[in-house]
Structure formats: C-alpha cells, structure tokens
Amino acid sequence: MKQPSHCASLYEIRVELDRIDHQIVTLLAERFAYVHAAAPFKKSEVEVAAPERYTAMLAQRRDWAKESGLDADVVESVFREIVTYFIAREKELFRAGKGRDGAAAGQP
C-alpha cells in the first residue's frame, strides 16, 4: 500500500484504487452477511424496513462524510442505494420464512 503522495505513476494510483475498491466490495459482502443474520430477529416487514433506523443511519453517514471532508449528499446517495437494496433482500428473506416466526417454526 502506497500513500497517494508516494505514487510515482498513474499505474500505481490505479493499483491502489483497485485495492481500495476490492476492500469496499468485500466490506459490502460482509455487511450483507449481517443483514442476512438480522432477518430472524425481525417480527414484521416494518421492522425489516426500520424507517426510524434508516433515517438515523443516513444522518450519521452524512456526519461521517462531513468529518472526512466528503460531500454529504453524495455519501447519503450511495448509502441510500446500498441500504435500499439490502432492505429489499432482507424482505425477501423475511417473506421466505426467515423472520422470527419462521425461525421459531423450525425453518432455517
């Protein structure tokens, strides 16, 4: 890993960008594993969507963006896209019987 100021070529910068992007994808997969694990704890689709949590989460991500010197609108947009997708997948799991009632009924 090279610091941006130590890169001597565009190639070196692109290598580092690819490394970072790979980490982002890996972290998204890890995040999804937690979303999947959360489904059995939910009692309803409203709990899956968790609108209050969603709103608070976006506000926190905006704060983190500002603290990091990033555009809060862009970071919010990225997280809206990610979390909207994950909520949809979690709803699918819930509907497939992976919610608390399904788990209690012996479903995997």
N, CA, C and O of each residue as an XYZ file, in Angstrom:
432
protein
N       0.847     -1.183      0.000
C       0.000      0.000      0.000
C       0.887      1.239      0.000
O       1.786      1.390      0.827
N       0.606      2.108     -0.944
C       1.334      3.361     -1.033
C       0.403      4.510     -0.683
O      -0.781      4.487     -1.019
N       0.928      5.481     -0.030
C       0.172      6.704      0.210
C       0.028      7.439     -1.122
O       0.911      7.333     -1.973
N      -1.066      8.182     -1.324
C      -1.254      8.880     -2.592
C      -0.057      9.756     -2.978
O       0.316      9.828     -4.149
N       0.524     10.400     -2.011
C       1.657     11.291     -2.303
C       2.936     10.528     -2.675
O       3.889     11.132     -3.168
N       2.967      9.218     -2.448
C       4.146      8.418     -2.783
C       4.005      7.671     -4.109
O       4.935      6.984     -4.532
N       2.871      7.797     -4.757
C       2.691      7.149     -6.057
C       3.471      7.926     -7.114
O       3.399      9.152     -7.200
N       4.218      7.165     -7.916
C       5.076      7.782     -8.923
C       4.481      7.720    -10.325
O       5.073      8.234    -11.274
N       3.311      7.092    -10.457
C       2.714      6.984    -11.788
C       1.206      6.786    -11.668
O       0.677      6.447    -10.609
N       0.545      7.008    -12.785
C      -0.891      6.755    -12.843
C      -1.170      5.273    -12.600
O      -2.165      4.921    -11.966
N      -0.310      4.425    -13.095
C      -0.461      2.977    -12.878
C      -0.491      2.666    -11.383
O      -1.360      1.923    -10.927
N       0.440      3.219    -10.619
C       0.481      2.970     -9.182
C      -0.785      3.477     -8.488
O      -1.287      2.835     -7.565
N      -1.290      4.600     -8.920
C      -2.535      5.135     -8.360
C      -3.684      4.190     -8.664
O      -4.506      3.911     -7.792
N      -3.749      3.693     -9.902
C      -4.830      2.776    -10.281
C      -4.750      1.459     -9.522
O      -5.781      0.886     -9.172
N      -3.561      0.980     -9.268
C      -3.396     -0.236     -8.471
C      -3.993     -0.017     -7.083
O      -4.709     -0.874     -6.567
N      -3.700      1.118     -6.492
C      -4.222      1.420     -5.153
C      -5.736      1.618     -5.177
O      -6.429      1.188     -4.255
N      -6.245      2.255     -6.205
C      -7.701      2.416     -6.326
C      -8.387      1.061     -6.457
O      -9.430      0.825     -5.848
N      -7.801      0.179     -7.250
C      -8.363     -1.176     -7.382
C      -8.327     -1.914     -6.043
O      -9.278     -2.614     -5.696
N      -7.245     -1.763     -5.296
C      -7.123     -2.400     -3.984
C      -8.228     -1.889     -3.054
O      -8.878     -2.674     -2.363
N      -8.430     -0.594     -3.042
C      -9.462      0.005     -2.191
C     -10.843     -0.452     -2.631
O     -11.670     -0.809     -1.792
N     -11.107     -0.447     -3.931
C     -12.416     -0.881     -4.426
C     -12.682     -2.345     -4.070
O     -13.815     -2.712     -3.757
N     -11.652     -3.171     -4.116
C     -11.819     -4.569     -3.725
C     -12.200     -4.655     -2.255
O     -13.057     -5.457     -1.884
N     -11.580     -3.846     -1.424
C     -11.929     -3.815      0.001
C     -13.373     -3.362      0.202
O     -14.083     -3.900      1.051
N     -13.804     -2.376     -0.577
C     -15.185     -1.895     -0.475
C     -16.160     -3.019     -0.806
O     -17.142     -3.217     -0.091
N     -15.897     -3.754     -1.881
C     -16.777     -4.859     -2.273
C     -16.787     -5.934     -1.181
O     -17.843     -6.468     -0.842
N     -15.624     -6.243     -0.641
C     -15.538     -7.227      0.443
C     -16.340     -6.761      1.657
O     -17.037     -7.561      2.282
N     -16.249     -5.492      1.991
C     -16.999     -4.949      3.125
C     -18.498     -4.951      2.854
O     -19.288     -5.171      3.773
N     -18.903     -4.711      1.611
C     -20.328     -4.789      1.274
C     -20.847     -6.214      1.460
O     -21.958     -6.417      1.950
N     -20.045     -7.190      1.070
C     -20.434     -8.587      1.266
C     -20.534     -8.903      2.758
O     -21.444     -9.616      3.179
N     -19.620     -8.385      3.547
C     -19.674     -8.591      4.992
C     -20.916     -7.917      5.572
O     -21.587     -8.481      6.436
N     -21.218     -6.715      5.096
C     -22.418     -6.001      5.564
C     -23.668     -6.806      5.246
O     -24.575     -6.909      6.072
N     -23.715     -7.381      4.034
C     -24.879     -8.175      3.651
C     -25.030     -9.401      4.543
O     -26.150     -9.807      4.852
N     -23.908     -9.999      4.962
C     -23.986    -11.158      5.854
C     -24.683    -10.770      7.163
O     -25.445    -11.560      7.720
N     -24.421     -9.563      7.647
C     -25.094     -9.098      8.862
C     -26.570     -8.817      8.606
O     -27.412     -9.088      9.463
N     -26.887     -8.279      7.437
C     -28.288     -8.068      7.067
C     -29.009     -9.411      7.056
O     -30.110     -9.534      7.591
N     -28.395    -10.403      6.455
C     -28.973    -11.750      6.394
C     -29.185    -12.290      7.806
O     -30.222    -12.888      8.095
N     -28.209    -12.080      8.681
C     -28.303    -12.572     10.056
C     -29.366    -11.824     10.859
O     -29.873    -12.350     11.850
N     -29.706    -10.612     10.447
C     -30.699     -9.818     11.180
C     -32.127    -10.288     10.923
O     -32.996    -10.105     11.776
N     -32.379    -10.879      9.781
C     -33.740    -11.256      9.396
C     -34.473    -12.081     10.454
O     -35.643    -11.803     10.719
N     -33.843    -13.075     11.067
C     -34.572    -13.870     12.070
C     -34.994    -13.085     13.312
O     -35.864    -13.530     14.061
N     -34.391    -11.935     13.531
C     -34.737    -11.127     14.702
C     -35.908    -10.185     14.444
O     -36.405     -9.539     15.367
N     -36.344    -10.109     13.201
C     -37.409     -9.186     12.825
C     -38.755     -9.877     12.927
O     -38.882    -11.054     12.590
N     -39.772     -9.141     13.395
C     -41.105     -9.702     13.585
C     -42.070     -9.300     12.481
O     -43.145     -9.885     12.350
N     -41.689     -8.301     11.683
C     -42.582     -7.833     10.623
C     -41.749     -7.145      9.541
O     -40.575     -6.831      9.735
N     -42.395     -6.922      8.401
C     -41.699     -6.210      7.329
C     -41.430     -4.757      7.706
O     -40.478     -4.156      7.208
N     -42.253     -4.190      8.573
C     -41.988     -2.827      9.051
C     -40.681     -2.820      9.840
O     -39.877     -1.897      9.710
N     -40.473     -3.848     10.654
C     -39.203     -3.955     11.385
C     -38.042     -4.159     10.426
O     -36.941     -3.668     10.674
N     -38.273     -4.867      9.352
C     -37.226     -5.069      8.353
C     -36.825     -3.712      7.770
O     -35.638     -3.398      7.683
N     -37.798     -2.924      7.380
C     -37.512     -1.617      6.786
C     -36.969     -0.634      7.822
O     -36.136      0.212      7.495
N     -37.430     -0.738      9.063
C     -36.965      0.091     10.171
C     -36.793      1.553      9.761
O     -35.674      2.066      9.772
N     -37.891      2.235      9.398
C     -37.772      3.588      8.872
C     -37.052      4.573      9.795
O     -36.321      5.441      9.318
N     -37.251      4.448     11.107
C     -36.562      5.365     12.022
C     -35.055      5.109     12.000
O     -34.253      6.042     11.981
N     -34.691      3.837     12.004
C     -33.268      3.459     11.943
C     -32.660      3.927     10.633
O     -31.536      4.428     10.614
N     -33.387      3.768      9.544
C     -32.917      4.182      8.219
C     -32.607      5.679      8.205
O     -31.551      6.099      7.734
N     -33.534      6.472      8.724
C     -33.352      7.925      8.758
C     -32.153      8.300      9.628
O     -31.335      9.132      9.237
N     -32.053      7.687     10.802
C     -30.936      7.979     11.704
C     -29.605      7.533     11.095
O     -28.594      8.222     11.234
N     -29.607      6.387     10.425
C     -28.397      5.876      9.798
C     -27.900      6.830      8.722
O     -26.705      7.116      8.640
N     -28.825      7.324      7.893
C     -28.410      8.259      6.843
C     -27.833      9.542      7.434
O     -26.842     10.070      6.931
N     -28.448     10.037      8.490
C     -27.945     11.254      9.136
C     -26.529     11.027      9.678
O     -25.662     11.892      9.557
N     -26.312      9.861     10.273
C     -24.985      9.557     10.806
C     -23.959      9.454      9.677
O     -22.840      9.947      9.817
N     -24.323      8.827      8.573
C     -23.400      8.711      7.433
C     -23.073     10.086      6.867
O     -21.945     10.333      6.440
N     -24.053     10.976      6.862
C     -23.806     12.360      6.422
C     -22.780     13.028      7.340
O     -21.861     13.702      6.875
N     -22.951     12.832      8.646
C     -21.993     13.401      9.602
C     -20.598     12.835      9.366
O     -19.614     13.574      9.355
N     -20.518     11.517      9.177
C     -19.221     10.891      8.923
C     -18.588     11.451      7.660
O     -17.378     11.677      7.614
N     -19.402     11.675      6.636
C     -18.887     12.229      5.382
C     -18.287     13.616      5.623
O     -17.176     13.910      5.183
N     -19.035     14.450      6.320
C     -18.537     15.804      6.606
C     -17.239     15.753      7.397
O     -16.299     16.492      7.102
N     -17.184     14.877      8.408
C     -15.968     14.730      9.221
C     -14.772     14.296      8.372
O     -13.626     14.622      8.682
N     -15.054     13.561      7.303
C     -13.997     13.042      6.432
C     -13.696     13.955      5.261
O     -12.841     13.641      4.433
N     -14.389     15.083      5.181
C     -14.160     16.018      4.087
C     -14.807     15.609      2.777
O     -14.380     16.038      1.705
N     -15.846     14.774      2.864
C     -16.554     14.322      1.674
C     -17.877     15.056      1.533
O     -18.370     15.658      2.486
N     -18.438     15.001      0.352
C     -19.737     15.606      0.084
C     -20.816     14.733      0.727
O     -21.011     13.583      0.333
N     -21.511     15.287      1.716
C     -22.524     14.526      2.454
C     -23.662     14.072      1.552
O     -24.218     12.995      1.769
N     -24.024     14.865      0.541
C     -25.104     14.467     -0.371
C     -24.719     13.223     -1.167
O     -25.541     12.331     -1.376
N     -23.472     13.171     -1.606
C     -23.009     12.011     -2.380
C     -22.966     10.769     -1.495
O     -23.419      9.700     -1.902
N     -22.428     10.905     -0.297
C     -22.341      9.760      0.617
C     -23.744      9.274      0.971
O     -23.996      8.070      1.004
N     -24.653     10.206      1.233
C     -26.036      9.797      1.522
C     -26.628      9.048      0.343
O     -27.293      8.029      0.531
N     -26.402      9.528     -0.848
C     -26.933      8.868     -2.042
C     -26.398      7.445     -2.168
O     -27.151      6.521     -2.477
N     -25.113      7.270     -1.932
C     -24.506      5.939     -2.009
C     -25.144      5.013     -0.975
O     -25.496      3.876     -1.288
N     -25.291      5.500      0.256
C     -25.870      4.659      1.305
C     -27.357      4.410      1.070
O     -27.852      3.330      1.390
N     -28.072      5.373      0.526
C     -29.477      5.123      0.183
C     -29.574      3.957     -0.789
O     -30.416      3.074     -0.630
N     -28.715      3.961     -1.786
C     -28.724      2.896     -2.802
C     -28.381      1.541     -2.177
O     -29.073      0.549     -2.408
N     -27.322      1.510     -1.397
C     -26.884      0.257     -0.767
C     -27.965     -0.278      0.168
O     -28.359     -1.440      0.071
N     -28.438      0.570      1.068
C     -29.364      0.109      2.095
C     -30.728     -0.229      1.502
O     -31.381     -1.165      1.962
N     -31.165      0.510      0.500
C     -32.428      0.179     -0.159
C     -32.340     -1.217     -0.768
O     -33.283     -2.001     -0.664
N     -31.226     -1.527     -1.394
C     -31.024     -2.862     -1.957
C     -31.032     -3.923     -0.851
O     -31.701     -4.948     -0.979
N     -30.289     -3.677      0.235
C     -30.209     -4.656      1.314
C     -31.558     -4.844      2.014
O     -31.894     -5.960      2.411
N     -32.323     -3.780      2.167
C     -33.658     -3.912      2.764
C     -34.528     -4.799      1.881
O     -35.260     -5.652      2.384
N     -34.452     -4.605      0.580
C     -35.241     -5.438     -0.342
C     -34.846     -6.909     -0.215
O     -35.712     -7.785     -0.217
N     -33.540     -7.185     -0.105
C     -33.092     -8.580      0.048
C     -33.540     -9.138      1.398
O     -33.949    -10.295      1.489
N     -33.462     -8.311      2.448
C     -33.883     -8.779      3.770
C     -35.384     -9.066      3.791
O     -35.826    -10.012      4.443
N     -36.166     -8.254      3.083
C     -37.608     -8.516      2.990
C     -37.859     -9.849      2.300
O     -38.750    -10.597      2.703
N     -37.083    -10.151      1.267
C     -37.217    -11.443      0.594
C     -36.938    -12.582      1.567
O     -37.668    -13.574      1.587
N     -35.895    -12.448      2.370
C     -35.581    -13.471      3.373
C     -36.715    -13.601      4.374
O     -37.119    -14.709      4.729
N     -37.224    -12.470      4.825
C     -38.309    -12.478      5.798
C     -39.531    -13.195      5.220
O     -40.138    -14.036      5.883
N     -39.883    -12.853      3.979
C     -41.049    -13.466      3.332
C     -40.840    -14.958      3.101
O     -41.805    -15.723      3.062
N     -39.602    -15.370      2.951
C     -39.296    -16.782      2.713
C     -39.290    -17.586      4.015
O     -38.903    -18.754      4.035
N     -39.725    -16.938      5.102
C     -39.813    -17.654      6.360
C     -38.593    -17.548      7.228
O     -38.433    -18.314      8.179
N     -37.722    -16.600      6.912
C     -36.511    -16.448      7.696
C     -36.695    -15.416      8.807
O     -35.747    -15.103      9.527
N     -37.909    -14.889      8.948
C     -38.183    -13.948     10.028
C     -38.328    -14.701     11.336
O     -38.238    -15.929     11.355
N     -38.546    -13.999     12.413
C     -38.616    -14.609     13.743
C     -39.657    -15.725     13.789
O     -39.379    -16.790     14.341
N     -40.846    -15.512     13.226
C     -41.888    -16.545     13.267
C     -41.469    -17.772     12.480
O     -41.711    -18.896     12.920
N     -40.841    -17.581     11.317
C     -40.363    -18.708     10.526
C     -39.283    -19.477     11.239
O     -39.261    -20.708     11.208
N     -38.377    -18.751     11.887
C     -37.286    -19.406     12.624
C     -37.873    -20.195     13.788
O     -37.422    -21.301     14.086
N     -38.877    -19.626     14.444
C     -39.494    -20.320     15.581
C     -40.214    -21.587     15.114
O     -40.359    -22.542     15.877
N     -40.658    -21.587     13.872
C     -41.372    -22.743     13.336
C     -40.389    -23.819     12.841
O     -40.799    -24.838     12.285
N     -39.098    -23.574     13.051
C     -38.103    -24.582     12.680
C     -37.545    -24.417     11.291
O     -36.843    -25.302     10.802
N     -37.834    -23.313     10.644
C     -37.282    -23.091      9.309
C     -35.851    -22.584      9.458
O     -35.529    -21.911     10.438
N     -34.993    -22.901      8.496
C     -33.595    -22.456      8.569
C     -33.479    -20.956      8.394
O     -32.374    -20.415      8.429
